[in-house]
Amino acid sequence: MTRILLGLVLVAILASPSFAADLESRLNSLEETLKKQQKTIEEQQQLIDQLKEELSAVKQQAPVKAEEKTVQVAPQQPPPSELTPKASGLFGGSFMTNPYLSFVLNTFYYSSNVNGNELKNRGVVGFSDQGFDQTKGFNIREGELFLFAPVDSYFNLYANIPFTDNGVSLEEAYFVTSSLPEGLQVKGGKFKSGFSRLNTQHPHAWDFADLPLAYRGFTGNEGIIEKGAQLTYLPSLPFYTLLGIEALQGENQTMFNQNLTSGPHAFTGYAKSSFDISDSSTLLLGPYVVGGQTRTDTVANGTFFMGNSTLYGFEAVYKWKPSRYRSLIIQGEYLWRDQAGSLQNLISASVDRLTRSQDGMYVQSLYQMGRWRLGARYDRLDILTDRYRLAGIQQDFHKPWRLTGALEFNPSEFSRIRLQYNYDRSGGDGFAYGGGPRTNQEIYLQMILGIGAHAAHAF
């Protein structure tokens, strides 16, 4: 009897309107929560798909060896935008509230058996009269401030601002597209020309304390950094291949200098291909051409040259890295410059026809053993051609060459200590050959320190 009464009471409760309403409310709440969770899952899946597409595009434009580690060095291609949250628009903030920000100090002690005044006027005889902007003793080459952030899903923005004893300058400031189809990418602003791997690197990323002689003679002490636009194309091939062209303003002091006419007057074209020879070794090959109008006073002291210049080159880089603590890099490059125009003597005001066909090369190697790296480099100019005709008369110069040895210690990825010795036979006692050059025996004790966020270098 008791059980029957309890059952009747339970049926009455379940049948009551208040209980039914409470149950319906709970069901509606659960359904609403489920819809919100489903919407969140769909949004996250869309974001994942978008990031995968952006990651694939970035990897195609700038393939980087995952195991490669370097001292704090600004990347030659901007870091991938997939590391950033969703943007809210141009005036509502970019992908990154805080951009990548870093600072690299490049300082060194310099010693030479040539006195300081001679060093400032010591160029590469027969090629360029640009000397060294450094003194014996302690030097700060630059303190480099690097900034990067995605602007939105279409553009990345990059800036490199070096601080030197002479003040602050804007070395690089450019945008790079991140969403163009079919392997295309556009860069615009002021940037280091991409015609060669070495030219794209900043001084703190060089494998030696200075540039090879061919670069000093043909492009100047810092390489080619120009205002302009760059277009690259990454075709769909079984191996990595990058094709690029550039239109540049032409302000490089050695190769072009600012033209009296308006508009760009320097252009480049290049191709790069990379092959994996084995699981731990890769080979990069690439030809290039750089050309334009030239108006410069760097040919020889007291002269001014007006004409056209074309630089042809071919680079090759081999990397072997079986582990993090062992590696070998062998790099070489051949350069050939053709120039034709008039050379004016600023003292006598005489003008003569000048044609130059000169070449140069370097080959260098660095072997890593744990935290140590041992390097060697050989430079030479006038290898296959040494035509230098002034007013139709061949001028004879000493054939410049140099031998370099270096020892590095890398306490971490953020610091580097380098000892380098140069046996340099590239200078001269005057514009014309007059008994041979004086040997410059140089010693660099260099320290590079970096703080802040950095991506890995491109190959």
NUMITOR-751728 format. One record per residue (C-alpha): residue number from 1; y negated, z, x. Coordinates in Angstrom, 2 decimals, decimal comma, padded with zeros to 5 digits. Layout:
N
+-----+---------+---------+---------+
! num !       Y !       Z !       X !
+-----+---------+---------+---------+
! NUM !       Y !       Z !       X !
...
+-----+---------+---------+---------+
***
This chain:
459
+-----+---------+---------+---------+
! num !       Y !       Z !       X !
+-----+---------+---------+---------+
!   1 !  000,00 !  000,00 !  000,00 !
!   2 ! -002,36 !  000,89 !  002,87 !
!   3 ! -001,77 ! -002,48 !  004,55 !
!   4 ! -002,59 ! -004,32 !  001,36 !
!   5 ! -005,88 ! -002,45 !  001,02 !
!   6 ! -006,87 ! -003,21 !  004,65 !
!   7 ! -006,10 ! -006,90 !  004,17 !
!   8 ! -008,27 ! -007,07 !  001,06 !
!   9 ! -011,15 ! -005,41 !  002,96 !
!  10 ! -010,84 ! -007,93 !  005,87 !
!  11 ! -010,83 ! -010,91 !  003,49 !
!  12 ! -013,94 ! -009,56 !  001,82 !
!  13 ! -015,75 ! -009,23 !  005,15 !
!  14 ! -014,87 ! -012,74 !  006,34 !
!  15 ! -015,89 ! -014,19 !  003,01 !
!  16 ! -019,27 ! -012,48 !  003,05 !
!  17 ! -022,35 ! -014,81 !  003,52 !
!  18 ! -023,78 ! -012,77 !  006,44 !
!  19 ! -020,68 ! -013,10 !  008,56 !
!  20 ! -020,41 ! -016,85 !  007,94 !
!  21 ! -024,05 ! -017,33 !  008,91 !
!  22 ! -023,54 ! -015,39 !  012,16 !
!  23 ! -020,51 ! -017,45 !  013,07 !
!  24 ! -022,35 ! -020,72 !  012,39 !
!  25 ! -025,27 ! -019,57 !  014,57 !
!  26 ! -022,97 ! -018,84 !  017,49 !
!  27 ! -021,30 ! -022,24 !  017,16 !
!  28 ! -024,67 ! -024,01 !  017,16 !
!  29 ! -025,75 ! -022,07 !  020,24 !
!  30 ! -022,61 ! -023,04 !  022,12 !
!  31 ! -023,04 ! -026,70 !  021,15 !
!  32 ! -026,69 ! -026,66 !  022,37 !
!  33 ! -025,66 ! -025,09 !  025,70 !
!  34 ! -022,96 ! -027,70 !  026,14 !
!  35 ! -025,46 ! -030,54 !  025,53 !
!  36 ! -027,87 ! -029,13 !  028,13 !
!  37 ! -025,10 ! -028,83 !  030,70 !
!  38 ! -023,98 ! -032,40 !  029,99 !
!  39 ! -027,56 ! -033,67 !  030,45 !
!  40 ! -027,87 ! -031,79 !  033,76 !
!  41 ! -024,59 ! -033,28 !  035,00 !
!  42 ! -025,77 ! -036,80 !  034,09 !
!  43 ! -029,11 ! -036,31 !  035,93 !
!  44 ! -027,36 ! -034,97 !  039,02 !
!  45 ! -024,94 ! -037,92 !  039,01 !
!  46 ! -027,87 ! -040,35 !  038,82 !
!  47 ! -029,54 ! -038,59 !  041,76 !
!  48 ! -026,32 ! -038,72 !  043,77 !
!  49 ! -025,99 ! -042,48 !  043,13 !
!  50 ! -029,62 ! -043,05 !  044,15 !
!  51 ! -029,25 ! -041,05 !  047,35 !
!  52 ! -026,09 ! -042,94 !  048,27 !
!  53 ! -027,97 ! -046,25 !  047,94 !
!  54 ! -030,88 ! -044,98 !  050,07 !
!  55 ! -028,50 ! -043,60 !  052,70 !
!  56 ! -026,72 ! -046,94 !  052,93 !
!  57 ! -030,04 ! -048,79 !  053,36 !
!  58 ! -031,25 ! -046,38 !  056,09 !
!  59 ! -027,98 ! -046,63 !  058,00 !
!  60 ! -028,23 ! -050,42 !  057,96 !
!  61 ! -031,80 ! -050,42 !  059,29 !
!  62 ! -031,32 ! -047,79 !  062,01 !
!  63 ! -027,70 ! -047,13 !  063,00 !
!  64 ! -027,44 ! -043,92 !  064,98 !
!  65 ! -024,48 ! -042,54 !  066,84 !
!  66 ! -023,71 ! -039,28 !  065,09 !
!  67 ! -022,61 ! -037,58 !  068,25 !
!  68 ! -025,69 ! -038,59 !  070,23 !
!  69 ! -027,98 ! -035,68 !  071,07 !
!  70 ! -031,34 ! -035,89 !  072,79 !
!  71 ! -034,16 ! -033,66 !  073,90 !
!  72 ! -036,76 ! -033,12 !  071,16 !
!  73 ! -037,83 ! -036,72 !  070,72 !
!  74 ! -039,57 ! -038,39 !  067,82 !
!  75 ! -037,25 ! -040,87 !  066,07 !
!  76 ! -037,80 ! -044,59 !  066,51 !
!  77 ! -036,89 ! -045,04 !  062,85 !
!  78 ! -038,04 ! -042,48 !  060,24 !
!  79 ! -035,50 ! -039,91 !  059,01 !
!  80 ! -033,59 ! -040,80 !  055,83 !
!  81 ! -035,40 ! -040,12 !  052,58 !
!  82 ! -032,20 ! -038,88 !  050,94 !
!  83 ! -032,86 ! -035,45 !  052,43 !
!  84 ! -035,76 ! -034,89 !  050,02 !
!  85 ! -036,03 ! -033,77 !  046,39 !
!  86 ! -037,28 ! -035,88 !  043,49 !
!  87 ! -040,94 ! -036,90 !  043,64 !
!  88 ! -043,51 ! -036,28 !  040,94 !
!  89 ! -045,83 ! -039,20 !  041,68 !
!  90 ! -048,72 ! -040,27 !  043,91 !
!  91 ! -051,07 ! -037,48 !  042,88 !
!  92 ! -048,36 ! -035,00 !  042,01 !
!  93 ! -046,77 ! -034,76 !  045,45 !
!  94 ! -044,42 ! -036,79 !  047,63 !
!  95 ! -040,68 ! -036,40 !  048,17 !
!  96 ! -041,40 ! -033,66 !  050,70 !
!  97 ! -043,81 ! -030,80 !  050,07 !
!  98 ! -043,81 ! -030,16 !  053,83 !
!  99 ! -043,40 ! -033,15 !  056,18 !
! 100 ! -041,35 ! -033,19 !  059,37 !
! 101 ! -043,65 ! -031,75 !  062,02 !
! 102 ! -042,95 ! -031,41 !  065,73 !
! 103 ! -044,67 ! -031,13 !  069,09 !
! 104 ! -043,41 ! -032,35 !  072,48 !
! 105 ! -044,97 ! -031,36 !  075,81 !
! 106 ! -044,47 ! -033,82 !  078,70 !
! 107 ! -045,68 ! -032,33 !  081,99 !
! 108 ! -044,86 ! -032,99 !  085,64 !
! 109 ! -045,69 ! -032,31 !  089,27 !
! 110 ! -046,39 ! -035,46 !  091,31 !
! 111 ! -046,29 ! -036,02 !  095,06 !
! 112 ! -046,91 ! -039,19 !  097,09 !
! 113 ! -047,56 ! -040,15 !  100,71 !
! 114 ! -050,37 ! -042,47 !  099,47 !
! 115 ! -053,77 ! -040,85 !  098,96 !
! 116 ! -055,20 ! -040,37 !  095,50 !
! 117 ! -057,90 ! -043,04 !  095,65 !
! 118 ! -055,38 ! -045,68 !  096,71 !
! 119 ! -053,04 ! -044,67 !  093,88 !
! 120 ! -055,72 ! -045,30 !  091,24 !
! 121 ! -056,17 ! -048,86 !  092,55 !
! 122 ! -052,52 ! -049,49 !  093,42 !
! 123 ! -051,08 ! -052,06 !  091,05 !
! 124 ! -048,14 ! -054,42 !  091,43 !
! 125 ! -049,56 ! -057,00 !  093,85 !
! 126 ! -049,60 ! -060,52 !  092,43 !
! 127 ! -048,80 ! -059,25 !  088,92 !
! 128 ! -051,33 ! -056,62 !  087,81 !
! 129 ! -054,01 ! -054,49 !  089,43 !
! 130 ! -053,55 ! -051,55 !  087,04 !
! 131 ! -053,09 ! -048,37 !  089,06 !
! 132 ! -051,88 ! -044,89 !  088,14 !
! 133 ! -053,80 ! -042,62 !  085,82 !
! 134 ! -052,46 ! -039,48 !  087,47 !
! 135 ! -053,29 ! -037,20 !  090,37 !
! 136 ! -051,27 ! -035,47 !  093,03 !
! 137 ! -050,10 ! -032,04 !  091,98 !
! 138 ! -049,84 ! -030,82 !  088,41 !
! 139 ! -050,24 ! -033,27 !  085,52 !
! 140 ! -049,86 ! -033,24 !  081,76 !
! 141 ! -048,93 ! -036,71 !  080,63 !
! 142 ! -049,34 ! -035,75 !  076,99 !
! 143 ! -048,71 ! -033,23 !  074,29 !
! 144 ! -047,34 ! -035,27 !  071,40 !
! 145 ! -047,71 ! -034,27 !  067,74 !
! 146 ! -045,23 ! -036,07 !  065,50 !
! 147 ! -045,40 ! -036,19 !  061,68 !
! 148 ! -043,14 ! -037,86 !  059,15 !
! 149 ! -042,63 ! -037,74 !  055,39 !
! 150 ! -041,50 ! -040,10 !  052,64 !
! 151 ! -044,43 ! -041,17 !  050,47 !
! 152 ! -042,23 ! -042,04 !  047,50 !
! 153 ! -039,01 ! -043,96 !  046,92 !
! 154 ! -040,63 ! -047,12 !  048,37 !
! 155 ! -042,41 ! -046,07 !  051,58 !
! 156 ! -042,04 ! -043,70 !  054,53 !
! 157 ! -045,06 ! -042,67 !  056,61 !
! 158 ! -045,04 ! -041,91 !  060,33 !
! 159 ! -047,73 ! -040,74 !  062,78 !
! 160 ! -047,68 ! -039,94 !  066,48 !
! 161 ! -050,79 ! -038,24 !  067,93 !
! 162 ! -050,85 ! -037,58 !  071,71 !
! 163 ! -053,19 ! -035,03 !  073,29 !
! 164 ! -054,22 ! -035,70 !  076,90 !
! 165 ! -056,89 ! -034,53 !  079,34 !
! 166 ! -059,00 ! -037,46 !  078,12 !
! 167 ! -058,86 ! -036,36 !  074,48 !
! 168 ! -056,87 ! -037,11 !  071,34 !
! 169 ! -055,74 ! -040,58 !  070,28 !
! 170 ! -053,76 ! -042,14 !  067,46 !
! 171 ! -050,89 ! -043,77 !  069,33 !
! 172 ! -048,89 ! -044,70 !  066,25 !
! 173 ! -049,54 ! -044,55 !  062,51 !
! 174 ! -047,51 ! -046,83 !  060,27 !
! 175 ! -045,55 ! -047,16 !  057,04 !
! 176 ! -042,00 ! -048,43 !  056,64 !
! 177 ! -040,56 ! -049,74 !  053,39 !
! 178 ! -037,34 ! -048,13 !  052,18 !
! 179 ! -036,34 ! -050,08 !  049,05 !
! 180 ! -036,57 ! -053,80 !  049,82 !
! 181 ! -033,48 ! -055,84 !  048,90 !
! 182 ! -031,12 ! -057,92 !  051,03 !
! 183 ! -031,52 ! -056,02 !  054,30 !
! 184 ! -035,29 ! -056,60 !  054,56 !
! 185 ! -037,77 ! -054,05 !  055,89 !
! 186 ! -041,53 ! -054,20 !  056,50 !
! 187 ! -043,53 ! -052,04 !  058,91 !
! 188 ! -047,32 ! -052,03 !  059,05 !
! 189 ! -050,05 ! -050,15 !  060,90 !
! 190 ! -050,15 ! -049,29 !  064,59 !
! 191 ! -046,78 ! -049,05 !  066,32 !
! 192 ! -044,79 ! -049,73 !  069,48 !
! 193 ! -043,52 ! -053,30 !  069,35 !
! 194 ! -039,80 ! -053,55 !  068,65 !
! 195 ! -039,06 ! -056,50 !  070,94 !
! 196 ! -036,96 ! -054,27 !  073,25 !
! 197 ! -035,23 ! -050,91 !  073,09 !
! 198 ! -037,27 ! -049,56 !  076,01 !
! 199 ! -040,62 ! -050,60 !  074,55 !
! 200 ! -039,97 ! -048,67 !  071,32 !
! 201 ! -039,47 ! -045,40 !  073,21 !
! 202 ! -042,19 ! -042,84 !  073,87 !
! 203 ! -042,66 ! -041,60 !  077,46 !
! 204 ! -040,80 ! -038,34 !  076,81 !
! 205 ! -037,76 ! -040,38 !  075,69 !
! 206 ! -037,58 ! -042,56 !  078,82 !
! 207 ! -034,51 ! -042,15 !  081,01 !
! 208 ! -036,85 ! -041,94 !  084,02 !
! 209 ! -040,35 ! -040,54 !  084,52 !
! 210 ! -041,93 ! -044,01 !  084,66 !
! 211 ! -041,40 ! -047,55 !  083,40 !
! 212 ! -039,64 ! -050,28 !  085,43 !
! 213 ! -041,82 ! -052,48 !  087,66 !
! 214 ! -041,40 ! -055,51 !  085,39 !
! 215 ! -042,93 ! -053,61 !  082,48 !
! 216 ! -045,78 ! -052,34 !  084,66 !
! 217 ! -046,52 ! -055,86 !  085,88 !
! 218 ! -046,14 ! -057,69 !  082,55 !
! 219 ! -047,07 ! -055,18 !  079,79 !
! 220 ! -048,88 ! -052,27 !  081,53 !
! 221 ! -048,06 ! -048,64 !  082,15 !
! 222 ! -047,29 ! -047,75 !  078,51 !
! 223 ! -045,72 ! -050,95 !  077,15 !
! 224 ! -047,01 ! -052,85 !  074,10 !
! 225 ! -048,50 ! -050,69 !  071,32 !
! 226 ! -050,36 ! -052,76 !  068,75 !
! 227 ! -051,89 ! -052,89 !  065,27 !
! 228 ! -049,98 ! -055,37 !  063,17 !
! 229 ! -047,07 ! -056,04 !  060,85 !
! 230 ! -043,33 ! -056,29 !  061,44 !
! 231 ! -040,61 ! -057,86 !  059,32 !
! 232 ! -036,93 ! -057,22 !  060,08 !
! 233 ! -033,81 ! -058,61 !  058,46 !
! 234 ! -030,32 ! -057,13 !  058,63 !
! 235 ! -027,86 ! -059,85 !  057,55 !
! 236 ! -024,48 ! -059,00 !  056,14 !
! 237 ! -022,23 ! -059,67 !  059,15 !
! 238 ! -019,07 ! -058,06 !  060,53 !
! 239 ! -021,15 ! -056,56 !  063,35 !
! 240 ! -024,65 ! -055,06 !  063,49 !
! 241 ! -027,35 ! -057,72 !  063,90 !
! 242 ! -031,09 ! -057,22 !  063,45 !
! 243 ! -033,63 ! -060,05 !  063,41 !
! 244 ! -037,35 ! -059,31 !  063,70 !
! 245 ! -040,77 ! -060,94 !  063,90 !
! 246 ! -044,19 ! -059,37 !  064,45 !
! 247 ! -047,82 ! -060,44 !  064,09 !
! 248 ! -050,00 ! -058,28 !  066,35 !
! 249 ! -053,73 ! -057,89 !  066,85 !
! 250 ! -053,32 ! -058,47 !  070,61 !
! 251 ! -055,11 ! -055,54 !  072,23 !
! 252 ! -052,67 ! -054,85 !  075,06 !
! 253 ! -054,84 ! -054,84 !  078,19 !
! 254 ! -052,33 ! -056,53 !  080,50 !
! 255 ! -050,61 ! -059,05 !  078,23 !
! 256 ! -053,41 ! -060,01 !  075,83 !
! 257 ! -056,53 ! -057,81 !  075,57 !
! 258 ! -058,90 ! -058,06 !  072,62 !
! 259 ! -059,73 ! -061,69 !  071,93 !
! 260 ! -063,27 ! -062,82 !  071,22 !
! 261 ! -062,03 ! -064,62 !  068,11 !
! 262 ! -061,14 ! -062,72 !  064,96 !
! 263 ! -057,66 ! -062,03 !  063,68 !
! 264 ! -054,20 ! -061,51 !  065,22 !
! 265 ! -053,43 ! -063,56 !  068,32 !
! 266 ! -050,12 ! -062,14 !  069,55 !
! 267 ! -046,64 ! -062,67 !  068,13 !
! 268 ! -043,08 ! -061,56 !  068,86 !
! 269 ! -039,60 ! -062,58 !  067,81 !
! 270 ! -036,33 ! -060,89 !  068,68 !
! 271 ! -032,67 ! -060,45 !  067,81 !
! 272 ! -030,35 ! -057,53 !  068,52 !
! 273 ! -026,57 ! -057,32 !  068,13 !
! 274 ! -024,35 ! -054,31 !  068,67 !
! 275 ! -020,57 ! -054,26 !  069,13 !
! 276 ! -018,15 ! -051,35 !  069,25 !
! 277 ! -015,94 ! -052,10 !  072,23 !
! 278 ! -013,79 ! -049,02 !  071,63 !
! 279 ! -013,94 ! -045,74 !  069,73 !
! 280 ! -016,22 ! -044,31 !  072,41 !
! 281 ! -018,15 ! -047,32 !  073,79 !
! 282 ! -020,78 ! -049,66 !  072,38 !
! 283 ! -022,64 ! -052,71 !  073,72 !
! 284 ! -026,11 ! -053,83 !  072,57 !
! 285 ! -027,44 ! -057,30 !  073,45 !
! 286 ! -030,67 ! -059,01 !  072,53 !
! 287 ! -033,11 ! -061,82 !  073,50 !
! 288 ! -036,83 ! -061,76 !  072,68 !
! 289 ! -040,09 ! -063,64 !  073,12 !
! 290 ! -043,66 ! -062,28 !  073,16 !
! 291 ! -046,67 ! -064,60 !  073,31 !
! 292 ! -050,36 ! -065,00 !  072,59 !
! 293 ! -053,86 ! -065,60 !  073,87 !
! 294 ! -054,97 ! -063,67 !  076,95 !
! 295 ! -058,40 ! -062,45 !  078,09 !
! 296 ! -057,98 ! -059,79 !  080,74 !
! 297 ! -059,43 ! -058,42 !  083,98 !
! 298 ! -056,09 ! -057,00 !  085,17 !
! 299 ! -054,88 ! -060,03 !  087,19 !
! 300 ! -056,75 ! -059,02 !  090,34 !
! 301 ! -059,78 ! -056,91 !  091,25 !
! 302 ! -063,08 ! -058,67 !  090,55 !
! 303 ! -061,59 ! -061,45 !  088,39 !
! 304 ! -061,30 ! -062,34 !  084,71 !
! 305 ! -058,48 ! -064,48 !  083,29 !
! 306 ! -058,58 ! -066,54 !  080,09 !
! 307 ! -055,54 ! -068,48 !  078,89 !
! 308 ! -052,17 ! -068,15 !  077,20 !
! 309 ! -049,23 ! -065,90 !  078,06 !
! 310 ! -045,57 ! -065,97 !  077,02 !
! 311 ! -042,99 ! -063,36 !  077,96 !
! 312 ! -039,27 ! -064,12 !  077,58 !
! 313 ! -036,60 ! -061,46 !  077,99 !
! 314 ! -033,02 ! -060,42 !  077,48 !
! 315 ! -031,71 ! -056,84 !  077,36 !
! 316 ! -028,24 ! -055,32 !  077,54 !
! 317 ! -027,24 ! -051,68 !  077,00 !
! 318 ! -023,75 ! -050,24 !  077,38 !
! 319 ! -022,95 ! -046,71 !  076,21 !
! 320 ! -019,74 ! -044,78 !  076,77 !
! 321 ! -019,48 ! -041,32 !  075,20 !
! 322 ! -015,95 ! -039,92 !  074,89 !
! 323 ! -017,28 ! -036,40 !  074,17 !
! 324 ! -020,47 ! -034,46 !  073,71 !
! 325 ! -020,50 ! -033,38 !  077,36 !
! 326 ! -019,62 ! -036,68 !  079,03 !
! 327 ! -021,36 ! -040,04 !  078,82 !
! 328 ! -022,40 ! -043,12 !  080,76 !
! 329 ! -025,33 ! -045,43 !  079,99 !
! 330 ! -025,83 ! -048,71 !  081,85 !
! 331 ! -028,96 ! -050,63 !  080,93 !
! 332 ! -030,50 ! -053,80 !  082,28 !
! 333 ! -033,21 ! -056,27 !  081,37 !
! 334 ! -034,50 ! -059,62 !  082,65 !
! 335 ! -038,12 ! -060,68 !  081,97 !
! 336 ! -039,88 ! -063,98 !  082,66 !
! 337 ! -043,63 ! -064,51 !  082,12 !
! 338 ! -045,48 ! -067,84 !  081,93 !
! 339 ! -049,29 ! -067,92 !  082,08 !
! 340 ! -051,78 ! -070,77 !  082,23 !
! 341 ! -055,56 ! -070,63 !  082,11 !
! 342 ! -058,71 ! -070,14 !  084,16 !
! 343 ! -059,48 ! -067,32 !  086,61 !
! 344 ! -063,14 ! -066,47 !  087,11 !
! 345 ! -064,38 ! -064,64 !  090,18 !
! 346 ! -066,91 ! -062,14 !  088,86 !
! 347 ! -068,77 ! -061,95 !  092,18 !
! 348 ! -069,16 ! -065,65 !  093,04 !
! 349 ! -068,90 ! -066,86 !  089,40 !
! 350 ! -066,47 ! -069,56 !  090,55 !
! 351 ! -063,74 ! -070,62 !  088,09 !
! 352 ! -060,34 ! -071,92 !  089,19 !
! 353 ! -057,19 ! -072,99 !  087,38 !
! 354 ! -054,40 ! -070,35 !  087,48 !
! 355 ! -050,77 ! -070,89 !  086,55 !
! 356 ! -048,18 ! -068,19 !  086,99 !
! 357 ! -044,43 ! -068,29 !  086,39 !
! 358 ! -042,99 ! -064,95 !  087,48 !
! 359 ! -039,90 ! -062,95 !  086,64 !
! 360 ! -038,42 ! -059,52 !  087,13 !
! 361 ! -035,46 ! -057,33 !  086,33 !
! 362 ! -034,19 ! -053,79 !  086,43 !
! 363 ! -030,78 ! -052,22 !  086,15 !
! 364 ! -030,24 ! -048,51 !  085,68 !
! 365 ! -027,40 ! -046,10 !  085,06 !
! 366 ! -027,15 ! -042,49 !  083,91 !
! 367 ! -024,00 ! -040,40 !  084,03 !
! 368 ! -023,77 ! -037,14 !  082,08 !
! 369 ! -021,65 ! -034,20 !  083,22 !
! 370 ! -022,10 ! -031,29 !  080,80 !
! 371 ! -025,78 ! -030,36 !  080,88 !
! 372 ! -026,49 ! -032,47 !  083,97 !
! 373 ! -027,36 ! -036,16 !  084,21 !
! 374 ! -027,42 ! -038,23 !  087,38 !
! 375 ! -029,47 ! -041,45 !  087,32 !
! 376 ! -030,17 ! -044,45 !  089,55 !
! 377 ! -032,40 ! -047,51 !  089,04 !
! 378 ! -033,19 ! -050,69 !  090,95 !
! 379 ! -036,27 ! -052,84 !  090,16 !
! 380 ! -037,21 ! -056,23 !  091,58 !
! 381 ! -039,78 ! -058,93 !  090,84 !
! 382 ! -039,91 ! -062,62 !  091,82 !
! 383 ! -036,17 ! -063,17 !  091,63 !
! 384 ! -035,73 ! -066,75 !  090,39 !
! 385 ! -039,34 ! -067,91 !  090,23 !
! 386 ! -042,54 ! -066,87 !  092,02 !
! 387 ! -045,00 ! -069,64 !  091,19 !
! 388 ! -048,60 ! -068,46 !  091,55 !
! 389 ! -050,95 ! -071,44 !  091,88 !
! 390 ! -054,68 ! -070,81 !  092,12 !
! 391 ! -056,75 ! -074,04 !  092,14 !
! 392 ! -053,47 ! -075,89 !  092,74 !
! 393 ! -052,62 ! -073,89 !  095,88 !
! 394 ! -049,55 ! -071,67 !  095,95 !
! 395 ! -050,35 ! -068,02 !  096,76 !
! 396 ! -047,71 ! -066,03 !  098,65 !
! 397 ! -047,13 ! -062,34 !  098,04 !
! 398 ! -044,61 ! -059,77 !  099,09 !
! 399 ! -041,69 ! -059,62 !  096,63 !
! 400 ! -042,08 ! -056,17 !  094,98 !
! 401 ! -039,05 ! -053,92 !  094,64 !
! 402 ! -038,25 ! -050,25 !  094,16 !
! 403 ! -035,29 ! -047,88 !  094,31 !
! 404 ! -035,11 ! -044,72 !  092,19 !
! 405 ! -032,83 ! -041,69 !  092,00 !
! 406 ! -033,02 ! -038,87 !  089,45 !
! 407 ! -031,27 ! -035,59 !  088,65 !
! 408 ! -031,67 ! -033,93 !  085,25 !
! 409 ! -030,76 ! -030,57 !  083,79 !
! 410 ! -030,84 ! -030,16 !  080,01 !
! 411 ! -030,66 ! -026,46 !  079,07 !
! 412 ! -030,52 ! -027,47 !  075,40 !
! 413 ! -031,33 ! -030,36 !  073,08 !
! 414 ! -034,95 ! -029,22 !  073,12 !
! 415 ! -035,71 ! -029,08 !  076,84 !
! 416 ! -035,26 ! -031,26 !  079,92 !
! 417 ! -035,97 ! -030,74 !  083,62 !
! 418 ! -035,99 ! -033,86 !  085,82 !
! 419 ! -036,32 ! -034,38 !  089,58 !
! 420 ! -037,00 ! -038,00 !  090,52 !
! 421 ! -037,59 ! -039,86 !  093,79 !
! 422 ! -039,04 ! -043,40 !  094,09 !
! 423 ! -038,96 ! -045,56 !  097,19 !
! 424 ! -041,62 ! -048,02 !  096,04 !
! 425 ! -042,40 ! -051,32 !  097,80 !
! 426 ! -044,45 ! -052,84 !  094,97 !
! 427 ! -048,03 ! -052,33 !  096,15 !
! 428 ! -050,14 ! -054,35 !  098,60 !
! 429 ! -053,10 ! -054,16 !  100,94 !
! 430 ! -055,13 ! -056,72 !  098,99 !
! 431 ! -054,93 ! -059,55 !  096,49 !
! 432 ! -053,35 ! -061,99 !  098,94 !
! 433 ! -050,41 ! -061,31 !  101,19 !
! 434 ! -051,66 ! -059,59 !  104,31 !
! 435 ! -048,87 ! -058,02 !  106,30 !
! 436 ! -046,82 ! -056,52 !  103,49 !
! 437 ! -047,20 ! -053,55 !  101,20 !
! 438 ! -047,38 ! -049,92 !  102,13 !
! 439 ! -044,35 ! -047,94 !  101,03 !
! 440 ! -045,10 ! -045,37 !  098,37 !
! 441 ! -042,63 ! -042,48 !  098,45 !
! 442 ! -043,01 ! -040,59 !  095,17 !
! 443 ! -041,53 ! -037,38 !  093,84 !
! 444 ! -041,68 ! -036,27 !  090,20 !
! 445 ! -040,71 ! -032,81 !  089,01 !
! 446 ! -040,87 ! -033,22 !  085,26 !
! 447 ! -040,39 ! -030,84 !  082,35 !
! 448 ! -040,16 ! -031,89 !  078,68 !
! 449 ! -040,15 ! -029,28 !  075,91 !
! 450 ! -040,09 ! -029,85 !  072,17 !
! 451 ! -040,38 ! -027,77 !  069,02 !
! 452 ! -040,05 ! -028,71 !  065,36 !
! 453 ! -037,83 ! -030,96 !  063,27 !
! 454 ! -036,50 ! -034,21 !  064,74 !
! 455 ! -033,98 ! -036,80 !  063,78 !
! 456 ! -031,65 ! -038,40 !  066,30 !
! 457 ! -032,75 ! -041,48 !  068,23 !
! 458 ! -031,79 ! -044,96 !  067,22 !
! 459 ! -029,30 ! -046,57 !  069,61 !
+-----+---------+---------+---------+
***
